[in-house]
Amino acid sequence: MQTDVASGNIDGVGTTLKPFQFRGRFLTALALRLSTAPDARFYEMLADRLEKTPNFFTDAPVIIDLEQSQAEVTPEALTELVGDLRRRELAVFGLQGGNEALRAAAAGLGLITVTGGRDAPLRGALPSSEQKRPSRVFPERAPAPETQTAPAPQPEPAPIPQRVAPENKIVTMPVRSGQTVIADKGDLTVVGPVSSGAELFAAGNIHVYGRMRGRAFAGIDGDENARIFCQSLDAELLAIAGLYRTSDSLGADVRHKMVQIYLEDERLIVAPFG
């Protein structure tokens, strides 16, 4: 059978091969959130933090987040910070927040301006469960004029918004290295092993009934009540609502054990059970 390669037709099937496609891509990045302008103490603490888990931060994509900075960060300070991070082999690629001068400096450093992304909610804001909970509203009754003998008709109560059920996802096969599984509106359950290099994302809880060797991100919309459950823990990274722990911080008391991971006092707790 003749194959028409020039037109993209293979085995007589009239299919034209597209030269390219634009596709959405879910990207995991680290956000370096600055609360103060970088100074000598800042760089000392940064060096100490990076040296504790060097393998995790090498070539890690990083966004510099200035949205909550309590001090003025100058373009010169931004340039110094980006240079320091790149010398430490962090792949700084974006800037979030900052004024026009900072954005111009960032562009000169090859950074893009980032305006979105999922993160933990701001402290002092309502918990996500309260933000999403529908409230029942009853309009006030209009007072009747004194000359009116019959009471004014009462307006009907506003309808109560229907609560949307979570869209949980169940995966019944192994998750291989390089694969990403996302449950962006509920819990994620994996019945099988998760290989090193695989990533799990869930708006709610994550359950892994098998050996967990990849990365797990629960509560990606900021739900601090989310948990991660593993039948056998050997994870590269665990994160809930933006707070994380790496493999280097897991002790022998929890490694290869059945565990649950949760947040307590802004710390990620890994506790064996069963």
SERO-4910 file (N, C-alpha, C, O; in steps of 0.05 Angstrom, whole numbers):
BEGIN
 pado doro    nc1    nc2    nc3   cac1   cac2   cac3    cc1    cc2    cc3    oc1    oc2    oc3
  Met    A     17    -24      0      0      0      0     18     25      0     37     26     15
  Gln    A     11     44    -17     27     68    -19     22     87      4     -1     91     13
  Thr    A     44     99     15     42    118     37     49    146     27     71    150     17
  Asp    A     31    164     30     35    192     22     46    208     45     31    219     61
  Val    A     73    209     47     86    223     70     83    253     68     79    266     88
  Ala    A     85    263     43     85    292     40     59    305     50     60    326     62
  Ser    A     37    292     46     11    303     54      4    295     82    -16    305     93
  Gly    A     19    277     95     13    269    122     -6    245    122    -15    237    144
  Asn    A    -13    234     99    -31    211     98    -15    185    102      4    181     88
  Ile    A    -22    169    121     -8    145    127    -28    121    124    -50    121    135
  Asp    A    -19    102    108    -35     78    103    -62     85     92    -82     72     98
  Gly    A    -63    106     75    -88    113     62   -107    128     79   -129    135     70
  Val    A   -101    133    105   -119    148    122   -115    177    118    -93    187    120
  Gly    A   -136    192    112   -135    220    106   -131    237    130   -149    253    137
  Thr    A   -109    235    144   -103    250    168    -79    268    163    -58    258    157
  Thr    A    -83    294    167    -61    313    163    -47    318    190    -61    326    209
  Leu    A    -21    314    191     -6    318    216     -2    348    220     10    361    203
  Lys    A    -11    358    243     -7    387    249     21    392    257     33    376    272
  Pro    A     33    414    247     61    419    254     66    427    283     88    423    294
  Phe    A     45    437    297     48    444    325     21    446    338      0    448    324
  Gln    A     20    447    364     -4    451    380      2    468    404     24    466    415
  Phe    A    -17    485    412    -15    498    438    -32    482    458    -55    476    453
  Arg    A    -19    474    480    -32    458    500    -28    470    527     -7    482    533
  Gly    A    -49    468    544    -46    476    572    -27    458    587    -26    434    582
  Arg    A    -12    469    605      7    453    620      6    461    650      9    484    656
  Phe    A      2    441    667      2    446    696     31    445    706     44    424    705
  Leu    A     41    467    716     69    469    724     71    473    754     58    490    766
  Thr    A     89    457    766     95    460    795    119    478    798    140    472    786
  Ala    A    117    499    813    139    517    818    141    525    847    121    524    862
  Leu    A    165    532    856    168    542    883    165    572    883    174    586    865
  Ala    A    151    582    903    148    611    907    165    620    930    161    612    953
  Leu    A    184    638    925    201    649    946    187    675    954    190    696    941
  Arg    A    172    674    976    156    697    985    173    714   1004    181    705   1025
  Leu    A    176    739    997    192    757   1013    174    774   1031    155    787   1021
  Ser    A    179    774   1057    165    791   1076    181    816   1082    169    836   1091
  Thr    A    207    815   1078    224    839   1082    244    840   1058    246    822   1043
  Ala    A    257    863   1056    277    866   1036    301    849   1042    308    847   1066
  Pro    A    314    837   1022    338    820   1027    360    836   1041    368    857   1031
  Asp    A    371    825   1062    394    836   1076    414    814   1083    410    791   1074
  Ala    A    434    820   1098    454    799   1105    442    776   1120    448    753   1114
  Arg    A    423    781   1138    411    759   1153    393    742   1135    392    718   1137
  Phe    A    380    756   1116    363    741   1097    380    721   1081    372    698   1078
  Tyr    A    403    730   1071    420    712   1055    432    689   1072    436    667   1062
  Glu    A    438    695   1098    447    674   1115    426    652   1119    432    628   1117
  Met    A    401    660   1124    380    641   1128    374    626   1102    368    602   1103
  Leu    A    375    640   1080    370    627   1054    391    606   1048    384    584   1040
  Ala    A    416    613   1053    438    593   1048    434    569   1066    438    546   1057
  Asp    A    427    573   1091    423    551   1110    400    533   1101    402    508   1102
  Arg    A    379    545   1091    355    530   1083    362    513   1058    354    490   1056
  Leu    A    376    525   1039    382    511   1014    402    488   1019    401    468   1005
  Glu    A    420    492   1037    441    472   1042    430    447   1056    441    425   1054
  Lys    A    407    450   1069    395    427   1083    383    407   1063    384    382   1068
  Thr    A    372    416   1041    361    398   1021    370    407    993    354    416    977
  Pro    A    396    404    987    407    414    962    395    400    938    391    413    917
  Asn    A    390    374    939    380    360    916    352    369    908    345    368    884
  Phe    A    336    377    927    309    385    921    309    412    906    293    416    888
  Phe    A    327    430    913    326    457    902    342    460    876    338    479    862
  Thr    A    359    441    870    375    443    845    357    443    821    341    424    817
  Asp    A    360    463    804    344    467    779    314    469    784    298    466    766
  Ala    A    307    476    809    278    479    815    268    505    803    281    526    807
  Pro    A    245    505    789    233    530    779    223    547    802    209    537    819
  Val    A    230    573    802    225    590    825    212    616    815    220    628    795
  Ile    A    191    625    830    179    651    827    185    667    851    183    658    874
  Ile    A    194    692    847    198    711    869    172    726    874    162    740    857
  Asp    A    161    722    898    135    733    905    138    757    923    148    754    946
  Leu    A    131    781    914    133    805    929    106    816    938    104    839    948
  Glu    A     84    801    934     58    812    939     53    818    969     37    835    975
  Gln    A     67    804    987     63    809   1016     88    822   1029     90    822   1053
  Ser    A    106    832   1013    130    844   1024    124    869   1040    109    887   1030
  Gln    A    134    871   1064    128    894   1082    149    916   1078    147    937   1092
  Ala    A    168    913   1061    189    933   1057    193    937   1027    187    920   1011
  Glu    A    204    961   1021    209    967    993    233    951    982    255    952    994
  Val    A    228    936    961    250    921    948    258    936    923    241    941    906
  Thr    A    283    944    922    292    960    900    300    942    876    304    918    879
  Pro    A    300    954    852    309    938    829    337    927    833    343    904    824
  Glu    A    355    942    846    382    932    851    381    907    870    396    888    865
  Ala    A    364    908    890    362    885    908    350    861    894    359    838    899
  Leu    A    331    866    876    320    843    860    341    831    842    343    806    840
  Thr    A    357    848    830    379    837    812    399    821    828    407    799    819
  Glu    A    406    830    852    425    815    869    413    788    877    426    768    878
  Leu    A    387    788    885    374    764    894    372    743    871    379    720    875
  Val    A    364    752    847    362    734    825    390    722    818    392    698    813
  Gly    A    410    739    819    437    728    814    446    708    834    458    688    828
  Asp    A    440    713    860    447    695    881    433    668    877    446    647    880
  Leu    A    407    668    871    392    644    868    402    628    844    404    603    845
  Arg    A    408    642    822    418    628    798    446    616    803    452    594    792
  Arg    A    462    629    818    488    618    825    485    592    841    503    575    841
  Arg    A    463    590    856    458    566    871    442    545    855    432    526    866
  Glu    A    440    550    829    428    531    810    398    529    813    386    508    807
  Leu    A    385    550    822    356    552    821    347    566    796    359    586    788
  Ala    A    326    555    783    317    566    757    296    587    762    272    582    760
  Val    A    304    612    768    286    634    773    275    643    746    290    649    728
  Phe    A    248    643    744    236    650    718    214    670    720    205    680    699
  Gly    A    204    677    744    182    695    745    182    714    769    195    708    789
  Leu    A    167    736    767    163    755    789    133    759    793    118    764    774
  Gln    A    124    757    818     96    762    824     95    786    843    109    787    864
  Gly    A     79    806    836     77    831    852     99    850    844    113    846    825
  Gly    A    101    872    860    122    892    854    111    914    837     90    912    825
  Asn    A    126    936    837    117    960    822    128    959    793    140    939    785
  Glu    A    123    980    778    131    981    750    161    979    747    171    966    729
  Ala    A    176    993    765    205    993    763    216    964    767    235    956    754
  Leu    A    204    950    786    213    922    791    206    904    768    222    886    760
  Arg    A    183    908    756    175    891    733    194    897    709    201    878    694
  Ala    A    202    922    706    221    928    684    248    915    690    261    905    671
  Ala    A    257    916    715    282    903    722    280    873    718    299    860    709
  Ala    A    257    861    725    253    833    722    254    825    692    266    804    685
  Ala    A    242    841    675    243    835    646    272    836    636    279    820    619
  Gly    A    288    854    646    316    855    639    332    831    648    353    825    636
  Leu    A    322    817    669    335    793    679    324    768    666    332    746    673
  Gly    A    305    772    647    293    748    634    271    736    649    264    713    644
  Leu    A    258    751    668    236    740    683    210    749    671    207    770    659
  Ile    A    190    731    674    163    738    665    147    748    689    154    743    712
  Thr    A    125    763    684    108    772    705     86    752    710     72    744    691
  Val    A     83    742    734     64    721    741     41    735    757     46    749    776
  Thr    A     17    729    748     -7    742    761    -26    722    773    -45    730    786
  Gly    A    -21    696    770    -39    676    781    -25    655    797     -2    659    806
  Gly    A    -38    632    799    -26    610    814    -41    603    839    -53    620    851
  Arg    A    -40    577    846    -53    568    871    -34    570    894    -10    564    891
  Asp    A    -44    577    917    -27    579    940    -44    577    965    -69    576    963
  Ala    A    -32    576    988    -46    575   1014    -61    602   1018    -50    622   1008
  Pro    A    -84    602   1031    -98    628   1036    -82    646   1054    -65    637   1070
  Leu    A    -87    672   1052    -74    692   1069    -82    687   1098   -106    682   1104
  Arg    A    -63    690   1116    -69    688   1145    -88    710   1152    -86    733   1144
  Gly    A   -108    703   1169   -128    723   1177   -153    722   1159   -173    733   1167
  Ala    A   -151    709   1136   -174    706   1119   -191    683   1129   -182    667   1146
  Leu    A   -216    682   1120   -233    660   1128   -222    633   1118   -211    632   1096
  Pro    A   -225    612   1133   -218    586   1123   -233    580   1098   -255    590   1094
  Ser    A   -222    562   1081   -235    557   1056   -262    544   1060   -280    549   1044
  Ser    A   -266    529   1081   -292    517   1086   -313    538   1092   -336    535   1085
  Glu    A   -305    561   1105   -324    582   1111   -329    599   1086   -351    609   1083
  Gln    A   -308    602   1070   -312    618   1046   -332    605   1027   -347    619   1013
  Lys    A   -332    579   1026   -349    565   1006   -376    557   1017   -393    547   1002
  Arg    A   -380    561   1043   -405    552   1055   -428    571   1048   -426    594   1054
  Pro    A   -449    561   1035   -471    579   1027   -485    589   1052   -489    574   1071
  Ser    A   -493    614   1052   -508    626   1074   -537    630   1066   -543    636   1043
  Arg    A   -555    628   1085   -583    632   1080   -591    661   1085   -586    671   1107
  Val    A   -602    674   1065   -608    702   1067   -638    706   1065   -651    696   1046
  Phe    A   -650    720   1084   -679    726   1083   -682    757   1081   -673    771   1098
  Pro    A   -694    767   1059   -698    796   1057   -715    806   1079   -733    792   1088
  Glu    A   -710    831   1088   -726    843   1109   -754    849   1098   -758    855   1075
  Arg    A   -773    847   1117   -801    853   1109   -805    883   1107   -797    898   1125
  Ala    A   -817    891   1085   -822    920   1082   -844    929   1100   -864    915   1103
  Pro    A   -840    952   1115   -861    961   1133   -886    970   1118   -885    982   1097
  Ala    A   -909    963   1130   -934    971   1117   -942    999   1124   -938   1007   1147
  Pro    A   -952   1015   1104   -961   1043   1111   -983   1042   1131   -998   1023   1133
  Glu    A   -985   1064   1147  -1005   1065   1169  -1033   1064   1158  -1052   1053   1171
  Thr    A  -1037   1075   1134  -1065   1076   1123  -1073   1050   1110  -1096   1047   1103
  Gln    A  -1054   1032   1107  -1060   1007   1094  -1071    987   1114  -1059    982   1135
  Thr    A  -1094    976   1108  -1107    957   1127  -1096    929   1124  -1093    915   1144
  Ala    A  -1090    921   1100  -1080    894   1096  -1049    894   1097  -1037    913   1087
  Pro    A  -1037    874   1109  -1007    874   1110   -996    871   1082  -1007    858   1064
  Ala    A   -973    884   1079   -959    882   1053   -950    853   1048   -942    840   1067
  Pro    A   -950    844   1024   -941    817   1019   -911    814   1025   -895    832   1019
  Gln    A   -905    792   1037   -877    787   1044   -862    775   1020   -872    757   1007
  Pro    A   -838    785   1015   -822    774    993   -813    746   1000   -809    739   1023
  Glu    A   -811    730    980   -803    702    983   -773    701    992   -757    717    982
  Pro    A   -766    683   1010   -738    681   1018   -721    674    993   -729    660    975
  Ala    A   -697    685    993   -678    678    971   -672    649    972   -668    637    993
  Pro    A   -670    636    949   -664    608    948   -636    602    959   -618    618    956
  Ile    A   -633    579    972   -608    571    984   -591    559    962   -600    540    948
  Pro    A   -567    569    957   -549    557    936   -545    527    942   -540    519    965
  Gln    A   -546    512    921   -541    484    924   -511    478    927   -494    490    912
  Arg    A   -504    462    946   -476    455    950   -466    435    929   -479    414    924
  Val    A   -444    442    916   -434    425    894   -418    402    907   -400    406    923
  Ala    A   -425    378    899   -411    355    909   -382    354    898   -378    361    875
  Pro    A   -363    345    914   -335    344    904   -333    323    883   -347    303    883
  Glu    A   -315    328    864   -309    309    842   -284    293    849   -262    301    841
  Asn    A   -288    271    863   -265    255    871   -255    238    848   -271    231    829
  Lys    A   -230    231    849   -218    215    827   -205    190    839   -191    192    859
  Ile    A   -209    167    826   -197    142    834   -180    131    811   -190    128    789
  Val    A   -155    125    817   -137    113    797   -131     85    806   -121     81    828
  Thr    A   -136     65    789   -133     37    796   -109     24    782   -110      0    776
  Met    A    -89     39    776    -65     28    763    -41     44    773    -44     66    784
  Pro    A    -17     33    770      7     47    780     10     74    766      4     77    742
  Val    A     21     93    781     28    119    769     58    119    764     74    118    783
  Arg    A     65    121    739     93    118    731    109    144    733     97    165    736
  Ser    A    135    142    732    152    165    733    146    184    710    144    175    687
  Gly    A    143    210    716    137    229    695    108    234    692    100    254    679
  Gln    A     90    217    703     62    221    701     52    240    723     63    242    744
  Thr    A     31    255    716     18    274    735    -12    267    736    -25    265    715
  Val    A    -23    264    760    -51    259    764    -63    282    780    -52    288    801
  Ile    A    -85    294    771    -96    317    784   -125    313    790   -141    305    772
  Ala    A   -133    318    815   -161    318    823   -166    347    834   -164    351    858
  Asp    A   -173    365    816   -174    393    823   -200    402    837   -203    425    844
  Lys    A   -219    383    841   -244    390    854   -251    370    876   -275    370    884
  Gly    A   -232    354    885   -239    335    906   -215    319    915   -192    328    913
  Asp    A   -221    294    925   -200    277    935   -188    260    912   -201    256    891
  Leu    A   -164    250    916   -151    233    897   -143    207    911   -130    207    932
  Thr    A   -151    184    900   -144    158    911   -129    142    890   -139    139    867
  Val    A   -106    132    897    -90    115    879    -88     87    891    -78     84    913
  Val    A    -98     68    876    -96     40    885    -73     27    869    -77     16    848
  Gly    A    -50     29    881    -26     19    868     -2     37    875     -5     57    889
  Pro    A     22     30    866     46     45    873     48     71    857     37     74    835
  Val    A     62     90    869     68    116    856     99    118    853    113    119    874
  Ser    A    109    118    829    138    117    825    151    143    830    138    164    831
  Ser    A    177    142    834    193    166    837    191    182    811    193    171    789
  Gly    A    187    209    814    184    226    791    155    230    783    149    247    766
  Ala    A    136    215    795    108    220    790     97    241    809    108    245    831
  Glu    A     75    254    802     64    276    818     34    272    821     20    266    802
  Leu    A     24    276    846     -4    275    852    -13    302    862      0    313    880
  Phe    A    -35    312    852    -47    337    861    -76    333    867    -90    319    853
  Ala    A    -85    345    890   -113    343    897   -122    368    912   -107    378    928
  Ala    A   -146    377    907   -158    399    922   -164    389    950   -164    405    969
  Gly    A   -170    364    954   -176    352    980   -154    334    989   -130    341    988
  Asn    A   -162    310    999   -143    291   1010   -131    274    988   -141    272    965
  Ile    A   -108    261    994    -96    242    976    -92    216    991    -82    215   1014
  His    A   -101    193    979    -98    167    990    -82    150    971    -88    149    947
  Val    A    -61    137    981    -44    120    964    -43     92    977    -31     88    998
  Tyr    A    -56     73    964    -56     45    973    -34     30    958    -40     15    939
  Gly    A    -10     35    966     14     24    953     38     39    962     36     57    979
  Arg    A     61     34    951     85     48    958     85     76    945     82     78    921
  Met    A     89     96    962     89    124    953    117    134    951    130    139    971
  Arg    A    127    137    926    155    146    922    157    173    908    178    185    906
  Gly    A    135    182    897    135    208    882    129    232    900    137    233    923
  Arg    A    115    251    888    109    276    902     78    278    905     64    272    886
  Ala    A     69    287    929     41    289    934     35    317    944     47    327    963
  Phe    A     15    331    930      7    358    937    -23    357    943    -39    356    925
  Ala    A    -30    358    969    -58    359    977    -66    387    984    -49    404    990
  Gly    A    -92    393    983   -102    419    990    -91    441    972    -83    462    982
  Ile    A    -90    436    946    -77    455    928    -92    481    925    -80    501    915
  Asp    A   -117    483    934   -131    508    934   -130    522    961   -143    542    966
  Gly    A   -113    512    979   -109    524   1005   -124    511   1028   -125    523   1050
  Asp    A   -135    487   1024   -149    473   1045   -129    462   1065   -116    442   1060
  Glu    A   -127    475   1088   -108    467   1109   -118    442   1124   -103    431   1140
  Asn    A   -143    434   1120   -153    409   1133   -148    384   1116   -154    362   1125
  Ala    A   -137    388   1093   -131    365   1076   -110    347   1088    -93    357   1103
  Arg    A   -110    321   1081    -91    302   1092    -81    284   1069    -93    282   1048
  Ile    A    -58    272   1075    -46    252   1056    -43    226   1072    -33    226   1094
  Phe    A    -53    204   1060    -51    178   1072    -35    159   1054    -41    157   1030
  Cys    A    -15    147   1065      2    129   1049      4    101   1063      7    100   1087
  Gln    A      2     81   1047      5     54   1057     34     47   1063     41     33   1081
  Ser    A     52     58   1046     81     55   1050     95     80   1041     96     86   1017
  Leu    A    106     95   1059    117    122   1053    146    121   1046    163    111   1061
  Asp    A    152    131   1022    180    135   1013    180    158    994    194    158    973
  Ala    A    165    179   1001    160    201    982    184    220    979    200    224    997
  Glu    A    185    232    954    205    253    949    197    279    962    214    294    971
  Leu    A    171    284    962    161    309    973    132    306    981    116    292    967
  Leu    A    124    318   1003     97    319   1013     89    348   1018    104    363   1030
  Ala    A     65    356   1009     57    384   1013     27    385   1018     12    371   1005
  Ile    A     20    403   1036     -9    409   1041    -12    439   1043      2    452   1059
  Ala    A    -29    450   1026    -35    479   1026    -10    495   1024     -8    517   1036
  Gly    A     10    486   1009     34    502   1004     57    497   1023     79    505   1018
  Leu    A     52    483   1046     73    476   1064     83    448   1058     67    430   1053
  Tyr    A    109    443   1058    120    418   1048    142    407   1065    154    421   1081
  Arg    A    147    381   1061    171    368   1072    183    350   1050    168    339   1034
  Thr    A    209    349   1050    223    333   1030    232    306   1042    229    301   1066
  Ser    A    241    289   1025    250    262   1033    271    263   1054    273    245   1071
  Asp    A    289    283   1052    311    285   1071    302    288   1100    316    281   1119
  Ser    A    277    298   1104    268    303   1131    252    280   1143    242    282   1165
  Leu    A    249    258   1128    233    235   1137    251    216   1152    271    207   1142
  Gly    A    244    210   1177    260    192   1194    253    163   1189    234    156   1175
  Ala    A    269    145   1201    265    117   1199    239    108   1212    228     87   1206
  Asp    A    229    124   1231    204    117   1245    179    119   1227    159    107   1234
  Val    A    181    133   1205    158    136   1187    163    125   1159    145    119   1144
  Arg    A    189    122   1151    195    113   1124    186     83   1121    191     67   1138
  His    A    173     78   1099    163     51   1092    141     42   1112    135     19   1114
  Lys    A    129     61   1126    107     55   1145     81     66   1134     80     83   1115
  Met    A     59     57   1146     33     67   1140     29     93   1156     31     93   1180
  Val    A     25    116   1142     25    141   1156      2    159   1146    -10    154   1125
  Gln    A     -3    180   1162    -20    202   1153     -4    228   1156     12    230   1175
  Ile    A     -9    246   1139      5    272   1139    -16    294   1141    -36    294   1127
  Tyr    A    -11    313   1159    -31    334   1164    -16    359   1174      7    358   1182
  Leu    A    -31    382   1174    -20    407   1184    -28    411   1213    -50    406   1220
  Glu    A     -8    421   1228    -14    428   1256      5    451   1264     29    448   1263
  Asp    A     -7    474   1271      9    497   1278     29    504   1256     52    510   1262
  Glu    A     19    504   1232     35    512   1208     60    493   1205     80    501   1193
  Arg    A     58    469   1215     79    449   1210     66    424   1198     44    417   1204
  Leu    A     81    412   1180     72    387   1168     80    363   1185    103    358   1189
  Ile    A     60    350   1196     64    327   1214     61    301   1198     42    297   1183
  Val    A     81    283   1201     80    256   1190     78    237   1213     97    233   1228
  Ala    A     55    223   1215     50    206   1238     43    178   1229     25    175   1212
  Pro    A     56    157   1239     49    130   1233     23    122   1247     16    133   1268
  Phe    A      9    104   1235    -16     93   1247    -20     65   1238     -7     55   1219
  Gly    A    -39     52   1250    -46     24   1243    -28      4   1256    -31    -20   1252
***
